[in-house]
């Protein structure tokens, strides 16, 4: 049994925390949202009133936070994790943040006598609840080995991507590809329909042909072919437009820093930014189908 502090109990963190409790670990949960903490307690965690209380006994601190500034503040602020955790504690950050912020956090942790890995996730809210997430982990091999048993409780695929920050590299590159492929999939289904080919027939053909991709076969943006896809629930969000835009903006910033050309990634960001500006931030990212088809 590992003593764990879990900080950040949003849509993703709540399911991850519950799976750690279910596996028999001693989890102290903290979030600014009292209802989120109450839900964690209902799943078997112990409530912490402050960050200090959460990490006081912890061997591992796991965080799932909105952005880089929150990660740096929670870990290294005046009353943050590093001010109260025992030396040698493993910091396991599952947030999706910039590569630079992840590497800065790792440097600060090492300088203060802690181990840290960045471990952003893919798999959405359903994957967090089911324990089927994919983790992309950056950090030293020895720290990855310490983190892996806990990650394997929360996910079914755990990859060591290399040095600190490389987990974030893998995440933003993957999600940029996902955003691009989703828009392309929407364009293909819309074109097929406009030319007289129904969605199911096109799906049956394209899903076994060279155009096949995850956005089509697992998350089809056309209603009908994939019953579990958000397209069959009026695009209720599993992964919202706002979250996709966040990842595309991170990719754009990282590409500018690295001098990498991403014309399609940039255009995908513009399309999702337009959806957010028009009030559709909470729509599932596959809801870009509604924009492509002219419904919104």
N, C-alpha and C positions, 0 to 999 in steps of 0.2 A: 504493500500500500504506500503510495506516494502522497506527501502533503503538498497540495496544489492551491495556489491563489489564482482565481480566474477573474479577470477584470475586463468588463465590456460584454454585457449580456443582451445585445440586440438580437435581431432575427437570426443571425448566424451563431453568435456566441451562446445563446440560450441552449440550442440543441447540442452544441459541442460540450458545454458544461454538463448537461444531463447525461451524456454518454460516458463521461469520465466518472461521474457518481455511480452510474449503473455498473461500471466495471470494478467498483469497490474502492475507489480512491477517496481520500479525505480532501474535500474541496471547500474552500472558503470563497464566497462569491461577493463581488462588489460591482456596483453600477450606480450612476447618479439617479437612475430611474428606480424608484422604490418598488413599482409593480414588477419590474424585471427581476429584482432581487427576490421578491416574494415568490415568483414563479420558480426561480432556482431553488429556493428553500423547499417548495412543494415537491421538487424532483429529488430532494435529498441532500442538497448542499447546505452549508452553514452560512448565515448572513454575516457580512462584515460591514461595519458602519463607516470605516475609513480605509484608505489604501494601506495605511500603516498596520491596521488590524488584520487586513487580508494577508499581508506578506510576512507578518512577524514570525510565523512558524513554517513558512513555505520552503520546500526544497526546489520547487519549480513555480515560476510565475508565467501564466499564459494570458495574453492580451488579444482582444479583437476590437479595434478602435477605428474611428472613421477616417483619420488622415494623419499625415506625418507629424504635424504640430502637436496632435493629441498624444501620439506615441512618445515623442521626445519629452513632453511635459509630464506625462504620467510616470515615465521611468526616471527622469532626471531633473524634474522640478524640485523646488525647495522642500516639499513634503511628499516627494514621489517615492517610487518603489526602491530606487537605489539608496535612499536615505534611511530605509528601515529594514531591508532584506539582509540576511546573513551572507557573509562573504562566500563566494563560490556558488551561490544560487544560480540556477539556469533560467534565463529569460527567453521565453518562447513567444515571439510576436507573430500572430497570424493575420494582422491587418494588411491591407494592400496600400502601400505608400510608395513614395519615390525611391529610386535606387540610391540616390545621394542620402536621403534621410535614413534609410536602412543601414547604410555603411557608417554614417555618423553615429547612429545609436550603438552599433557594434563596437566602434572605437571607444566610445564613452564607457560602455559596459566593461570592456577589457581593462581600461585604465583604472576603473574603480574596483576591480577584483571579481567581476562576474563573468559568466559565460552567456553568450547570446546567439540565437539563430533567428533569421527571418524565415517565416513559413507561411506565405500566403496560400489561399485555398481556391479551388475550383469545385463547383458542384452545387452551389446554390443552397437555399434554405432547406429544400427537401433532402439534399445530401448531408447537411449538417445534422438534421434530425435523425436521419437513418444511419449515420456513421459511415457514409460512403464517399466522403470527400477525397479530392486529390490534393496533396500537399507538395509544394515546390520549395525546397529548403536550401537556404544559403548559410554558410558558416563552416567552421572547422569540423573535420571528420569526427573528432572525439565528442564534440558538442552535439552533432547530428546523431551520433550513436546514443547519447543520453536522451535525446528528444524522441527518438523513433518509437519506442514502446507506447508512449502516450499518443503520438500521432496515429499509430496503427489502430488505436481504439476509436479515434474520431474519423478515420478515413480508410479506404481500401487501397489507395495508391499513394506511396510516399517516395519521393525522389530527392536525392541529394544533387543539387544543381551546381555545387561548387562553393566558392568563397562567399563571404558576407555580401549581401545585396543581390546575389545571383538568383535567389528565390523570387525576388521582385522582378528581375529581368525576365525570367521565364513566365511569370504571371502576366505582365503587361504585354509581352510579345504574343502570348497565346490569346489574350482577350482582344488585342487589336485584330488578330486573324479572325476571331469569332465575329467581331463587329462587321468586318468586311464581308465575310462569307454569309452572314445573315442578310445583309442588304442585297448581295448578289442573288441569294436564294429567293428573296421576295421579288426581285425584278424578274427572275425566271418564271415563277409561278404566275405573276401578273401578266407577263407576255403570253404565256401559254393560254391563259384564260381569255385574253383579248382576241386571240387567234382561233378560239373555238375548242380548246382542249381542256377538259375538266381536270380539277386538281388531283383527284384520285388516280386517274389514268397517267397523268404526267408524273406523279409520285412513283407509281409502280414502274415506270420506265426509267426515270432519272435516278432513282434510288439504287438501281442496279447497273447504272451506266457511269460514264466518266465524270459526270457532274455531282456524283454522290458526295455528301459531306454531313457532318454532325448536325448543322443547322437545319438540314432537310430531314434526316432520318430519325433524329431524336427529339427535335424541337420545331417541327414543321410550322412555318408561319401561315400556311393556308389551312383553314379549318377543315377537319375531316380525316386526313390520312393518319395522323398520330393522335389518338384520343387523349393522351395525357398532356399534350402540348397546351400552352396558354392560349393559343389561337382558338381553342374550343371552350375557353372560359372568358371570352371577351377581353383577352390579353391581360388578365389579372397577373400582377407581377410575381414572377419567381426571381427574376433578375431585372431590376428596373432600368429604365432609360437613364436615370440619373447616375446609376452605378456604372453602366457601360460608358457613359460620357466621362466619368471620373477616370476610368482606366484608359480611355483613348487620349485624354489630356495628359495623363502620366506618360503614355507612350510618345506623344508628340514632344513633350519636354525632354525626355530621355534621348529621343532621336536627334533633337537640335543640339544637345550637349555632345553627342557622339558623332555628329556629322553624317547621320544616316538618312537617306532619302525614303520617305514614306508617303508617296502621293495618294495612295488609296486609303491609308490610315488617316491621313489628314482630311480627306473628303468624307470619310465615315464620321469623323468627329464633327464636321460641319453639319451633317445630316442629323445626328443625334442632338447637337446643340440647338438646332432649329426646333426639334420636338420639345425639348425642355423649355425653350423660350415661349412656345405656344401653349404651355400649361400641361404637357404630357410627361412630366418627369417621373410620375409614379406608374406609368404604363410599362408593361413588360417590354424588354428591348426588342423582342420579336414583333411588337406592335408597330414597328417601322413599316410593316406590311400595309398598314392603314394609310400611311403617307404615300408609299409607292403606288398604291392602287387609287389614290385620290379621294379617300374617304375622309381624311382630315387635312 
